[in-house]
Structure formats: structure tokens, C-alpha cells
Amino acid sequence: MENLLLSIVVAILLAVGMSLVILYPALSARAEHGRMSKSGVENAAVKGKPTEKRNYTAEEVSKHNSAESVWLIIKNKIYDVTPYLDEHPGGESMLNNAGGENTKGFYGPQHPAWAYERLDSYYIGDLIQ
């Protein structure tokens, strides 16, 4: 009887442990999404970015291509993603095209749906054509 009880307790602990291992990525992604869904104005105020949107030339954007200032052009819109660099799951891969056109690279299979939603919070203006 004692062995049966011990077996049941071990089975329950294993089931709980496995559930946590399986659910952790989903719970973690949900928490990350919650942190990432601030409005652009709220995010700008928190990060010290200007809340007024303006137009930029490609030349102006090209100067923001380092870890100190990471700007991206996506669908002719400009995004200052500098505050996100440390959180980016791909590390500093954002720097590969920083200061330039990123539309094709951004809309790839490597980005989950919440990345597209969060992008708006980093919008700072439009590209002058």
C-alpha cells in the first residue's frame, strides 16, 4: 500500500512538472506580449522618444545603424527599436539592416504575431519618398 501511495505521489509530481515545462513557453509568450502592447505614445513617453511623428529621409535614417540607435524602415514607415534591442530574441541581428530597409526581413516566419502588433509602439514617422 505504501509503494502504491508513493507511486501516485510521484506520478502527480511528474505530471505537474511536465505541465509546467509544456506550458512555460506559452505563458512566457503571453507575458511578453502583455509587456509589449503599450500604445506608441505611452511607449514613447516611457522610453524618452519624441511623441510627435515626422517625415525622415533615407539618409537621416541611415545614421541610426548602431546599438546606440536602431532605426528600421518597414513599409515606408520609420521605427526606433533601440529600446527593444536588449529584449530581441534574435539578439543583435536587428543591427544587420539597421538604418535601412527591413520590410522583407521583418515579415518572415521568425516573427510571431505579437511582433507585428508591437511594432506600432516604436513608430516615429514616415519615409520621404
C-alpha positions as a Markdown table, in Angstrom:
| # | Residue | x | y | z |
|---|---|---|---|---|
| 1 | Met | 0.0 | 0.0 | 0.0 |
| 2 | Glu | 2.9 | 2.3 | 0.9 |
| 3 | Asn | 4.5 | 1.7 | -2.5 |
| 4 | Leu | 1.2 | 2.4 | -4.3 |
| 5 | Leu | 0.8 | 5.7 | -2.5 |
| 6 | Leu | 4.4 | 6.7 | -3.2 |
| 7 | Ser | 3.9 | 5.8 | -6.9 |
| 8 | Ile | 0.8 | 8.0 | -7.1 |
| 9 | Val | 2.5 | 11.0 | -5.5 |
| 10 | Val | 5.5 | 10.6 | -7.8 |
| 11 | Ala | 3.1 | 10.4 | -10.8 |
| 12 | Ile | 1.3 | 13.5 | -9.7 |
| 13 | Leu | 4.6 | 15.4 | -9.2 |
| 14 | Leu | 5.8 | 14.3 | -12.6 |
| 15 | Ala | 2.5 | 15.3 | -14.3 |
| 16 | Val | 2.7 | 18.8 | -12.7 |
| 17 | Gly | 6.3 | 19.2 | -13.6 |
| 18 | Met | 5.7 | 18.2 | -17.2 |
| 19 | Ser | 2.7 | 20.5 | -17.4 |
| 20 | Leu | 4.9 | 23.4 | -16.3 |
| 21 | Val | 7.6 | 22.5 | -18.9 |
| 22 | Ile | 5.0 | 22.3 | -21.6 |
| 23 | Leu | 3.1 | 25.4 | -20.6 |
| 24 | Tyr | 6.0 | 27.7 | -19.7 |
| 25 | Pro | 6.7 | 28.9 | -23.3 |
| 26 | Ala | 3.0 | 29.8 | -23.9 |
| 27 | Leu | 2.8 | 31.6 | -20.6 |
| 28 | Ser | 6.1 | 33.3 | -21.2 |
| 29 | Ala | 5.0 | 34.5 | -24.6 |
| 30 | Arg | 1.7 | 35.8 | -23.2 |
| 31 | Ala | 3.5 | 37.7 | -20.5 |
| 32 | Glu | 5.9 | 39.1 | -23.2 |
| 33 | His | 3.0 | 40.1 | -25.3 |
| 34 | Gly | 1.4 | 41.9 | -22.4 |
| 35 | Arg | 4.6 | 43.9 | -21.8 |
| 36 | Met | 4.8 | 44.7 | -25.5 |
| 37 | Ser | 1.4 | 46.0 | -26.1 |
| 38 | Lys | 1.8 | 49.6 | -24.9 |
| 39 | Ser | 0.5 | 52.3 | -27.2 |
| 40 | Gly | 3.0 | 54.2 | -29.2 |
| 41 | Val | 2.5 | 57.4 | -27.2 |
| 42 | Glu | 2.8 | 55.6 | -23.9 |
| 43 | Asn | 5.9 | 53.7 | -25.0 |
| 44 | Ala | 7.4 | 56.9 | -26.4 |
| 45 | Ala | 6.9 | 58.7 | -23.2 |
| 46 | Val | 8.4 | 55.8 | -21.2 |
| 47 | Lys | 11.4 | 55.5 | -23.5 |
| 48 | Gly | 12.0 | 59.2 | -23.9 |
| 49 | Lys | 11.3 | 59.2 | -27.6 |
| 50 | Pro | 9.5 | 62.1 | -29.2 |
| 51 | Thr | 5.8 | 61.6 | -29.4 |
| 52 | Glu | 5.4 | 63.8 | -32.4 |
| 53 | Lys | 5.6 | 61.9 | -35.7 |
| 54 | Arg | 7.5 | 63.4 | -38.6 |
| 55 | Asn | 9.0 | 62.5 | -42.0 |
| 56 | Tyr | 12.5 | 61.3 | -42.5 |
| 57 | Thr | 14.8 | 60.9 | -45.5 |
| 58 | Ala | 16.6 | 57.6 | -46.1 |
| 59 | Glu | 19.8 | 59.4 | -45.4 |
| 60 | Glu | 18.6 | 60.5 | -41.9 |
| 61 | Val | 17.5 | 57.0 | -41.1 |
| 62 | Ser | 20.8 | 55.5 | -42.3 |
| 63 | Lys | 22.6 | 57.3 | -39.5 |
| 64 | His | 20.8 | 55.2 | -36.9 |
| 65 | Asn | 22.6 | 51.9 | -37.5 |
| 66 | Ser | 24.3 | 51.0 | -34.2 |
| 67 | Ala | 23.3 | 49.6 | -30.9 |
| 68 | Glu | 23.0 | 53.1 | -29.5 |
| 69 | Ser | 20.3 | 54.0 | -32.1 |
| 70 | Val | 18.5 | 51.4 | -34.1 |
| 71 | Trp | 16.0 | 52.6 | -36.7 |
| 72 | Leu | 14.3 | 50.4 | -39.2 |
| 73 | Ile | 12.3 | 51.2 | -42.4 |
| 74 | Ile | 9.3 | 48.8 | -42.7 |
| 75 | Lys | 6.7 | 49.5 | -45.4 |
| 76 | Asn | 7.9 | 53.1 | -45.7 |
| 77 | Lys | 7.4 | 53.8 | -42.0 |
| 78 | Ile | 10.2 | 54.5 | -39.6 |
| 79 | Tyr | 10.6 | 52.7 | -36.3 |
| 80 | Asp | 13.0 | 53.4 | -33.5 |
| 81 | Val | 13.5 | 50.0 | -31.9 |
| 82 | Thr | 16.6 | 50.9 | -29.9 |
| 83 | Pro | 14.8 | 50.2 | -26.5 |
| 84 | Tyr | 13.9 | 46.7 | -27.8 |
| 85 | Leu | 17.4 | 45.6 | -28.8 |
| 86 | Asp | 18.3 | 44.1 | -25.4 |
| 87 | Glu | 15.0 | 42.1 | -25.4 |
| 88 | His | 15.1 | 40.9 | -29.0 |
| 89 | Pro | 15.1 | 37.1 | -29.1 |
| 90 | Gly | 17.4 | 37.2 | -32.1 |
| 91 | Gly | 19.9 | 39.3 | -30.2 |
| 92 | Glu | 21.7 | 42.0 | -32.2 |
| 93 | Ser | 20.5 | 40.5 | -35.5 |
| 94 | Met | 18.4 | 43.7 | -35.8 |
| 95 | Leu | 21.6 | 45.6 | -36.4 |
| 96 | Asn | 22.2 | 43.7 | -39.7 |
| 97 | Asn | 19.9 | 46.1 | -41.6 |
| 98 | Ala | 19.6 | 48.9 | -39.0 |
| 99 | Gly | 19.2 | 52.3 | -40.6 |
| 100 | Gly | 17.8 | 50.7 | -43.8 |
| 101 | Glu | 15.0 | 48.8 | -45.5 |
| 102 | Asn | 13.7 | 45.9 | -43.4 |
| 103 | Thr | 10.3 | 45.1 | -44.8 |
| 104 | Lys | 11.2 | 41.7 | -46.3 |
| 105 | Gly | 13.2 | 40.6 | -43.3 |
| 106 | Phe | 10.6 | 41.7 | -40.8 |
| 107 | Tyr | 7.8 | 39.8 | -42.4 |
| 108 | Gly | 9.4 | 36.4 | -42.2 |
| 109 | Pro | 8.5 | 33.2 | -40.3 |
| 110 | Gln | 10.9 | 34.1 | -37.5 |
| 111 | His | 8.5 | 36.7 | -36.0 |
| 112 | Pro | 5.4 | 35.7 | -34.0 |
| 113 | Ala | 2.1 | 37.6 | -34.4 |
| 114 | Trp | 2.8 | 39.8 | -31.4 |
| 115 | Ala | 5.9 | 41.2 | -33.1 |
| 116 | Tyr | 3.7 | 42.8 | -35.7 |
| 117 | Glu | 1.4 | 44.2 | -33.1 |
| 118 | Arg | 4.2 | 45.6 | -31.0 |
| 119 | Leu | 5.9 | 47.3 | -34.0 |
| 120 | Asp | 3.4 | 50.2 | -33.8 |
| 121 | Ser | 4.7 | 51.2 | -30.4 |
| 122 | Tyr | 8.0 | 52.1 | -32.0 |
| 123 | Tyr | 6.7 | 54.1 | -34.9 |
| 124 | Ile | 8.2 | 57.5 | -35.1 |
| 125 | Gly | 7.4 | 58.7 | -38.6 |
| 126 | Asp | 7.3 | 58.1 | -42.4 |
| 127 | Leu | 9.9 | 57.8 | -45.0 |
| 128 | Ile | 10.1 | 60.7 | -47.5 |
| 129 | Gln | 9.9 | 59.1 | -51.0 |
